[in-house]
Amino acid sequence: MVNEFVDVGGNAVSIEVRPGVSGVLQVYVDGDKIYDKAEEGNETPHLNRVKELKAIVKDRVDSARASAAAD
């Protein structure tokens, strides 16, 4: 899943994955939590959910690039 995000975001956004004990997994993009396994019933995300998360990362990248271009 991390590789999917890096492929989309590259170095345009900060992506942090926080693994923990007992299967805890949280994903943050630029400091905002976009995924928390515990909040989603402790289920590993299915392909459609990973696609949704990738879209969130892509939106952040597009916004960052648009802001940089405006400056």
Secondary structure as UniProt FT lines:
FT   HELIX           2..9
FT   TURN            10..11
FT   STRAND          15..19
FT   HELIX           21..23
FT   STRAND          25..29
FT   TURN            30..31
FT   STRAND          32..36
FT   HELIX           37..40
FT   TURN            41..42
FT   HELIX           47..70
//
